[in-house]
Amino acid sequence: MSTVPHLPVLRLGRSYESLDKLEIKDHRTGEVKAEVSSVNAGIVRKDLRKLGEARAALAKFTIAQLIDLSAKAGELFLNGTLPLGDRGHTQSPEEYIATLSVTSGLPHVMVRRNMAKIHHALTHLKEILNGLTRGLDLSILDTGFGEQFGTKLSFFPTCQALGLVMPSNSPAVNSLWLPAVALKTPVVIKPGRDEPWTPFRLIQAFIAAGVPAEAFGFYPTDHEGAGEILKSSGRALIFGDKSTMAQYANNPAIELHGPGWSKIIVGEDQIENWRDYIDVMAASISDNGGRSCINASAIVVPKYAAEIADALAQKLGPVAPTRNDDPEARLSGFANVKMAEFIDAQIEDGLKTPGATDVTAKYRNGPRKVEFEGGVYLRPTIVLCDSFDHPLSNKEYLCPYASVVQCPQAEVLGRIGYSLSVSAITKDPAFIEQVRVASNIERLNIGPVSTMAISWDQPHEGNMFEFLYRRRSIERAW
């Protein structure tokens, strides 16, 4: 048996080893941890013509059965030893945690938290689907039509499969596609360049639980191949930066998951109590290493901006890299060192524009970008901006970063722009109503709640059921 695992392409149930392979390496030492076969767009295109067969394999099950199988997959993902590629290797949960950590930079404690989120999603799909469908009798999807609450109902699938162009920043992002399997929709996945581990392990867990292997495509591929997945699946999710999102902004078949620009807003009625909220602000900024789109990237207050920025800087500025297996680890390393260099340069360049101060600089006692045990890390950065006109006021980076901006409450909603997750710390009924109806806020928390808090039965970025199924009118004479 080879000492290095090989992750094959999974061509809708068939393992395939390509001559073209990628090496996944330890971000600190450069040691190769796995080889991953890669295919071109031609193979992707050829395989996706067979999506009808993949869908037919899932159609043999009821949704209730697939919910039960998904729960089994969740237990296997969290606790099982599963196949790792096609060279006889297996992977225990601890091996998954250690390998993902050294290739992605996420410390063990964060990988475990992400595993727990995925496990929760898989073992609570019934409740999640109840929320997404607003209480629909799911057996109606098995037959295609039925009656509930005295209303005739009929639904049909919008696609043959769900295409996924995944990122490498956080394992729990895979939880977004999990309901698709229970909704009888095959998944075609282009994994993130540095994080093939989680989608591959999830696929193996589903197969071990009894879900047909034909329902899963795992296609490490290039930009052209990713485009084929987006084009040919019927429905797709893509993750990327602002420029990536712009390419697909007018395509309703593609659900976009880009920067979140999430925020905490403190109302005028609560600002005198700002010291009580420093902990929830700091957690919103730094949890999960600052890598999530629902990490707060701006703190918006009507006054005391300088004092709040300083308090956050005192709390986060001293945070430094630690060993990957440190249970108190709070920073993630960068598998792509050039990304760390780019972010650091972007922040430094922004600070050259008058009106912004890196308040954490005096508490870091050193540079933002540091090396530790061979890895590259970015330490937390809190920037005090004098207005939303400053280029650093509404930025988001893959590290603990946030601006603190002072803005009159009456102007806040018109200045913050799109925000995926907002925690509005206020008891003012009028202000609560204003944020409730604001169309530029996706996920809303009222009170001192972390922007990272999500309810699995409430979609915070798109509704998977409404994406994969549409309702139609129906009359039957027979």
N, C-alpha and C positions, 0 to 999 in steps of 0.2 A: 504493500500500500504506500502511495506517495505521501511524503511528509506534509505536503501542502494541499489543502482541499481545493477542489475545482467545482465552481458553481456553474452548471450548464445553463444554456438557454432552455426554457420550458415552453415548448411549442404546442400549447394547448394539449397538455397531457404527455408529450414526448420529450425526453431529455435529448439535448443536442450539443455536441462539443464542436466548437468552431476553431478554425486555424487561428483566427484573430482573437487574442485574449488580452484582458486588462489585468494588471496586478494591483491588489489592494494591500497597502503597506501600513505598518506601524508608523503613526505620525511623528514619533520621536526618534526611532532607530532606523527606519527605512526597511525593516525586515518584512519580507513578503508573507502575508497571512493567508492569502488565497489568490487563485487565478479565477477569472470570471470570463466565460465565453461571451463574445460580442458578435452581433449580426448586423447586416446592412438592411436598408429599407426594402430591398427586393424580397428578402425572406419574410419580413414583417408583412408586407403587402400580400404575399402568397398565402400566408397562414390566416390572415384576417378574412380571407374569402370563405373560411370554414367556420366562421363564428356561429352560424346556424346550428352546427353540430354541437358546439359547446353549450349553446343555450338549451338545446334539446336534452342534454345530459342533466341539467338542473331542473328542467320542467317535469322530470319524473318524480320529483319530491314536492310535498306540500310546503308552504312557507313555515308552518308549525314544525315540521320535521327539520327544515334547514335552520330554524332558530335553535332547536335542540342540538344539532350537529355543531353549530357555531359555538355554543356554550362548551361543548366537549373540546373544540379547537382552542378555546380560551384557556382551559385548564392545561392542555398539552403545551401551548405556547409558554405559559408561565412556569410549569413544573416538569415538562416532559423532556426526555432525551430524544432528539429528532434527527433524521438524516441531514447531513450537510454535504450536498453535492453528490457526485457519482463515482467517487473513488473509495467508497467504503467508510468515509468519515461520518461520525455522529457529533452532535453538539448538545451538551447539557445546558441548563439555564445559566449556571455559573460561567461556563465556557462562552456562551453567547454574550454575557455581560462583559467579560474580560476582553473578548475580541472586538466587540463594538466599541468599547472604551478606547482601546489603543489605536484603532483606525479612524475614529471620528473625533476623539478628543474629549468626549463626554465622560465625566467621572462615573464610577460605578453607582454611586448613590442616585445620580440623575437617570442612568439607564434603568435602574430598578423602578424608579417612580414612573418612567415612561411605560415600562412593562406592565405596571399595575393599572395604568390608564387603559391600555389596550385590553388587558384581561377584563377589566370592568365593563368595557364596551361590548365585548363578545359574550359575556355572561349576563348581560342585562339588555339584550337586543329586543326582547318583547316589550319592555318599557320604552326603549328608545323609539321603536317603530310605532308604538301607540302614540307617542308625542308627535312624531313626524307626520303620521297619517290622521291625526286628530281623532283617534279612537275608532278607526275603520276596522270592521270585521275582516281580518286578513284572509279568511277563506274566500272572500269575494275575488281576490287576486288569483286564487287557484283556478276558479271557474271562468273568470273574466267578467262576470256580471252577478248581480244579486240585489237584495233589498235590505236596507237598514234604516231605522228611524222613520219608516214609512216612505222612504225615497228609493227609487230605482237607481242603481249604481252600476257603472261599467267602466273598467280601466283597461288600457292597453300599454304595452311597453314602448318607450320612445326610441329604443336602440337595441342592437344585437349584443353589445357589450359596453362596459365602462372602461375607457382608456385612462391611464394614469401616468403622468410624467412627474415622478416624485423627486423631492429635494433630499439633501443629505443632512439637514440641520438638526432634526429632532425625530426620534423613532415614533413618538405618539401621533405624529401627523398621519400615520397609516390608519389610525382609528377612523378617519373620515370615510374610507372606502368600505369598511367592514359591513355596513348594512346592505350593500349591493348583493352580496352572496345570498343572504336570506331572502332578498327580493328577486331571486332567480336570475340574476344578471352576472354573466361571466366578467372577469376582470383581466385586463391586459396591461401589464405593469412594465414601464421603463424605470428601473430603480435609480436612485441617486448614485452618482459616480463613486462616492466614498461610503455609501451606506446601503449595500445590497442585502445585508444580514437580516434586517427586520422583515421586509416583504418576503424573502425566501423562507424564513422560519415560519411566518404566518401561513404561507402556502402549504408547507409541509405539515403544519398542525391541522389545517383544514382537511388535507388528504388523509392523514392518519385518523381523523375523526369520522371519515366516511363520505366526504364531499368528493364528487368525481374530479379526477385530475384534469379532465378536459376543460373544466371551467376556469383554468388558470393559465395565463400567459405571463412569462417572465422574460423580458427582452432587453438586456443591456444592448444599447445601440447608440448611434450617433444622432446628430441634430436632424438629419433627414429621416432617420427611422422614427424618431420621436414625433416628427410631423405626420408620418404615416399613421401612427397610433392615434393621434388627435383627429385626423381626418376620417379614418375608416371605422372607428369603433361605434360611432353614432352619438355617443355622449362621452365627454372626457373632462378630467380635472388636470389643471397644470399649475405648478408652483414656480414662482420666479420673481424677478425684480420688476421695477416699474416699466422698463423698456420691453420686457417679455410680455407683460400684461397688455401693453398698448397694441401689440400685434394681433391679439385675439379679442379685443374689447368689444367688437361688434358681432361676435359669433355666439349666438345663444346656446349652441350645442356644447360649448366649452365653458366650464365653470372655472373662474380665475381665483387663485389664492396667492395674492402678492403681499406686499408690505401691509401691515395692519395699522400702523400709526395710532396705536391704542393710547388712551390717556386717562389720567385722573383729573377731575375738575372739582375744586373745592368752592362751595357756594359762599356768598357773603355772610349767610347766617351761621356758618360753621368755621369761618377762617380764624376767629380768635382762639379756637381749640386746635390749631394746626399741629401742635406738638403731639396730640393724641393719635395723629394719623401718619406719623413718620414711618412707623413699622410697616403699615400696609402699603405705603408708597414704595418703600425700599424693597419689599417682597415682590411687588408688581414689576419693578424694574429688573430685579436680579434673579428671580427664581428660574430654574431650568437654564442657568447660565446666560440669561438674556436672549436666548435663541428663538423664542416663540413670537409669532405675529401678534399674540395677545399680551406680550410684555408691554408695560407702559413705557412709551418713548417720550412722553411729555407730561409734565405736571403743570396745570393751569390754575392760577390763583388770582384773586382780586387784589391782594396785597401780601406783604411779608415774603415776597419772592426770594430776596437775598437771604433772609434768615432760614427759610425752608431749604434752599439750595445748600446752605452751609451745613445744616443738620443732616441732610442726606449724604453730603460729601464726607462728613465725619463718620457716618455709619458704613458707607460703602467704600470710601477711598482706601482704607487699609487692607481691603480684601486682596489676597494674593494667591497665586497658584499653590496647590498642594499635590500630594501623591494621588494618583487615579483612584486608589482604594481607600482614601481618607473618607470616613462617613460624614465629615463636615465640609467636604469639598464644595466650592461655590462657583468655580470658574471652569470653562471648557477650553481645551486646546484647539488649535486650528489644524485640520488635516491639510488644508490648502494655505500654506504660509503666505502666498501672495495675496490672499484675501485679507489676512490680518494686516499686512503691510498697506494694502489699499485703504482699509478702514482707518487705520492710524493716520495715514496721510490726508485723508478726507477731513477728519476732525481737525487736524493741525491747520490745514488750509482754511477751513471755515473760521477758525479762531483768529485768523489774520484780518477778518472783516470786523470793524469796530462794533461793539455792542454785545459781545459774548465773552464770558470768562469761564475757564475750566476750573471750577471750584474744588474739584478733587485733587488737583495738582499738589496742593500744599499738604494733603493728608496721605498721598501715595508715597511720598519720599522716594521718587524714582520715575522712570519712564512709564508710559501707558503700555507699550508693547514690550514684553519681557520673555526671556527664555527660562524654562525650568525643566530639569531632567531631560533635556533634548527636545522638549515641546515648546511651541510658541503660543503665548496667551495675550489677551488684551484685558487689562485691569479696568474696573468700573470708571465711568466718566459721567459726571454731572456738570452740565453747562448752564450757567445763568445767562439767559438772553433778554435783551431789553424790549423785544417785541416779536410778534410772529413774522415780521418782515426779515428777520435775520435768517440766513441760510441754514443755520444749525437748529432752528427752533422746532422744525417738524421733520426731523430725520429719524431713520430707524436703522440700526446696525445689529450684526450677529454677536452682540456682547452686551453686558449691562451698560446701557447708555440712556440718558434722558436729559431733556432740556427742562428748565423751570422758567415759565413765562408768566409775567404779570399782565392781566388783561381784565378790563371791567366786565362784570358779569353780563351786562346787557349786550356786550359785543362777542362773547365767547363762542356761541354756536355759529356765528357767521365767520369766525376766523379759524376755527380748528380744522376745517376741511374734513375729508372722509376719515372715519375712525371705526376700526373693527370692533374694539371693545372699549367702553367708557364706564368708569366708576364715578358717579356724581355724588359727592359727599355733601348732601344738603337735606334739610327737612322742610324747606320752603315749598309749599304746594304749587305756587305759581311757577317756580323754576323747575320743579319736577315735571310739571306738565309740558314745559317748553322742551326739556330734553327728551321726554317721552315721544313727542311728535316729530322730533328732529330726524329728517330723512338721511342725514349724513352719518348716523350712528347705527351700527349693526347690532351689537350685543350691549345691553344696558344693565348696569348694576346701580342700585340706589343705596347710598350709605357707604360706610368704610369697608368695602368688599374689594378684594384683589381683582385686578383686571384679568388675572389668570383663572379666576373661578368660572367654570362652565357647568351647565346642566345638560346632561347627555340627551334628555328627552326634548330639549329645545335647540334647534339649529342655530349656531352662532355665525355661520357663513354658508348660506345655501341650505336647501332642504333636499336631501338625497331622494326621498320618495317622490317628490314633485318633479325632480330632475329626471328620474327613470321611468315614471308612469304619468300618463295623461288620462283625464276622465273624458268619456264620450257619452253622448245621448244614445239610448238604445230602446227599441220596442221589439217585442218578440210575439209572433203569432203562434209559435209552436213551443 
